[in-house]
Amino acid sequence: MIYLKNFKFNCCLLFIALILSVIVPLTTNAQAIITLYPGSIPNSRHGNLLPIANPSPGMVNRVLTPELEMYIPEKDKATGAAVIVCPGGSYKVLTYEAEGVRTAKELMKNGIAAFVLKYRLPDDSTMIDKKIGPLQDAQQAIKVLRENASKWGIDTARVGIMGFSAGGHLAATVATHFKKAYIDNQQHTNLRPAFLIVVYPVISMEDGITHKDSRTNLLGEKPSKETIDLFSNELQAGLDSPPTYITHAGDDQLVDVDNSILFYEKLRHSNVPAELHLYPKGGHGFVLRENPANWMVPLFSWMKKTKII
């Protein structure tokens, strides 16, 4: 009888362990995956897809259906602020796990609703005009958040965007091109982000400063001067640009730190509240080697000072 009781007790423990193994991941992973477009995806081309290599773990190298991966904080921690997170990857891949998901989880821990944007990567085989595809998805993400704000406990006046490397270029493009809607916006939802956060960003498309692979992947081999200027965000920033937090490493050998310096200078001269954190060492992608709880400390301090949280 003792053995039978022990057997039943052990089975009970096993059952509890199995239940916990199912429940616990639900508390650490995204609460939902949201399809960005309720109907057809704008600017899509349906044809033969070009072959691509298998992605590395944590990376995404083709997006046909853009999505938002949602991380909503507990109600007692929620600040009402929300951030759309744009992973980088030279407009060729998305460093989805390290720059996207890890960042989103840390934002959520600090009471900020986070939405990782799985945006379309520029591709002539899937888009009619590849240079505006990522921008359309980022504008649509802002639209979706603002139109569903009450459902997710979000303050529409505190919806911002954040980007890394080429994702930083995308975030900065959203913050400087919001006057023109590249998507269907019949309700005239405000597409201007309330704030901008960029981490070792590609800002410029100009010769001598741009990251060449990012420019080629987005704009093609021989973009016109007009197109280069249009997507050089240091030229497009102005008085109505949102408050901005910028961080970069001075020894970045991939994306020149002048991208961040020029952008900061344009914002400063436009009287836009901006904060620039430059580290002497760290290289490109320094957040990949650091715990988000460490490198994001100055960011959360800035968000508190600016009353975002």
N, C-alpha and C positions, 0 to 999 in steps of 0.2 A: 504493500500500500504506500509506503514511503517513497519508493521508486516511482510509483504512478503519480503521486502528488508532485514530485520533483519534475517529472516529465511534463505534467500539465503546466507547472509554473514556468519551466523553460520555454514551452510553446507560447505561453502568454507573452513572455519577454521578447521572443522572436517576432511575434505579431506586432507588438508595440514598436519594436525597432524598424520593422518594415513600414509601418504607418509613418513614423518619424522621417524615414528616408524619403518618403513621398512629400510630406508636408514641408520639411525644412527647406528644400530647394525652392519652393514656391515663395518663401519669404526673402530669398536672396536674389532670385532672378526677376526678369521683367514681369510686371503684372499683365501686360498685354502687348501684342504686336498690332499696330494700326496701319491699315492700307491707306496711303495718302489720298488717292483719288477714288471717289465713289463710283465713277464711270470710266470712260476711256482715258488713257494717259496721254496728255498733250505732247505734241512734237515727237510722236513715236513713228518709227518706220518698221513695217513688218516685212521681213525678207530673210535671206539666208544669213545666219549669224556666223561671224568669223570665229574660228576656233580659238580657245584660250587654254592656258595651262591650268592644272589643278591648283587651287589656292592653298597657301600655307595655313597652318592652324591659326585661327584668330583673324584671318584676312579674308576680304571679299573682293573678287575681281570682276564680277559682272552683276549688275542690278537691272532686272527687267521690270520688276514691280517695286517701286520705291515705298519704303515703310518707315514708321516711327516705332522704336522700342521704348516702352514707357516704364518709368520708375517714379512712383508717387510716394512721398514720405507719409508716415503716420500722422493723423490729424493733430495730435498734440505737439508734433514737431514742425508741422507745415508752416512756412513763412508766407505763402501765397506767390512767391517768385517761381519762375519756370525758365529753364534753359534748354534750347535745342543744341545738341552736340554734334558737330560735323567732323568725323575722323579725317585724317589726311592720307596721303599716298600718291602724290604727284598727279592726281586726276587719272591714275591708272589702276590703283587698287584702293581699298579702304582698310586702314589699320584699325579694324572694327573693335576688337576686344580691348586692346591696350589703351587706345586713345578714346574710344567711345564708351564701352560698357564700364570699364574701371572708373572712368571719370564720372559717369552718370551715377554709379553707386555711391561715390563719395559726396556728390551733390545731394543725393537723396538723404544720406546720413545727416547732412547739415540742414535739412528741412526744405530743400529746394527740389521742386519737381523737375525731373530730367527726362529728355526724350532724345534718344540716339537716332540720328537721321541716316538711314540707308539710302543715299541718293544715287541717281543714275550717273555712271561714269561716262564721259564724252566718248561717243562711238558712232561713226558714220553708218555702221550697219544696223544700228537700233534707233537712230535719231535723224530727223530731217535737218535740224540745225543743232549740232552737238554743243556749240559754245554756250547756249542758253539752257540746256537740259538741267544741269545741276542747280542753276539759279531758280528755275521753275519749281523744282522740288523743295528748295529751301523756302521760297515764298509761300508755297502751298502748306508747308509745315507751320509757319507763323499763322496762316489763315485758319488751319485746323485747330491750333491751340486756342486762339482767341475766340473762335466760334463755339468751342466746347469748354470754355474756361470754368463755368459754374459747375459742370459735371466733375471736373478734376480738382476743384478748390484752388483755381489759379486766378490771380489778379491780372486782368487784361493789360493794365498799365505797367506790369513787371514781367513781360515776356521778352527774353533776350536770346541771343545766339552766340555760340562759342565754336571756334574752329582751330584745328591744328594744321600747320604746314599748308598744303593745298586746300585743306578744309578751312584754314584760316583765310585763304583768299576767297573762298565761297562765302564765308560768314561776313567778311568785309565788303564783298560785292552786294550782299543783301542789305547791308547797312548804308550803302552809298547809292543804290539803284532802286530804292523803294518807291520813288515817284511814278515809275512805270510798272504796271502789272504785266508780268509775262505769263500769267495764268488767268483763267476765267474767275473774275471777282465781281460778280453782279451785285453783291451786297456791300461793296466798297469797304470791305474789312481793312483796317489799318495794317499795312505790310511793313511798316517801319519797326524794327526791333527796338525795345526800350533801352537796351544796352548791348554792348559788343565786347566779347572776350576773345583775344587771338593769342595763340601760343606758337612761337617760331614761325610766323606766318609768311607765306608768299603774298605780297601786297601788289607789287608792280609787275607789269608785263613788258616794261621797257628794256631795251638792250643794255647790257652792262650791270643790271641789278636783278633781273628776273631769274627765276629757276627755269632753265630752258626746257626741261622735260615737261614741267607743269604747263608752260605756255604752249608747247607743241601739242600736247595731249588735249588741251582745251580749245585752242584757237587754230590749230593746223600748222603746217610747215611754213607757210608764207602769209601770215595775216597782214592786212592793210594797216597803215599808220592809224587810221581812224579806229579800227578795231582794237589795236594795241592800247591806244589812249583810253578808249571806253572801259576797258577791263583793267586799267592801271588805277587802283583805288586811291592812291595818294593824290591823283589828279581829280578824282570825283568827290572826295570828301569836302564837306563845307559846313556852314553854320548850323545846318539842321542834322548833322550826323549825331548819332547817339553817344552818350558817355562810353568811354572805351578803356579797357584794361589790356595792356600789351606786355608780353614777356618773351625774352629771347636770350640766347647765349652769344657772347661776342666772338667765340671761336667756331661758330657754326660754319662748316665748310660746304654745306649743301645749299642752304638758303641764306644769303648774305644778310647780316644783321641790319644793313642799311634799309632793308624793306621796312623794318619796324621803326627805325629812326626817322625816315622820311614821312611815314604815316603819322607818327607822333607829332612831328613838326608841323605838318599840315593841320592836324586837329588843334594843336596849341595856338597856331596863328588864326584859326577860325573860332577861337574862344570856346571850343568844345572841351568839357572836362575829360581829361585823359591822364592815365597813370602808366608809366613805362618802367618795367623792371628788367634791367640788363645784368646778366651774370657773366663774369669774365671767362668762365669755362663751363662746359657741359655738352657742347656740340649740338648737332641736330637730333631731335627726338629724345631730349634728355628725360622727358617724363616716362619714357618706356623703361628706364632703369631706376626710377624712383617710386616710392610709395605715394599714391595720391594724397594721403593724409599729411605728407610733408610738403610737397611742392605747391599744394593748393592753399596753404596757410595765408600767404599774402593776398591771394585772390579773395578769400572769405573776409579778410580784414577790409579790403577795398569795397566789397559788396555791403558791408556794414556801414562804412563811412559814407557811402553814397545812398544809404537808406534803401537799397534794393532788398536787403533782408534786415 
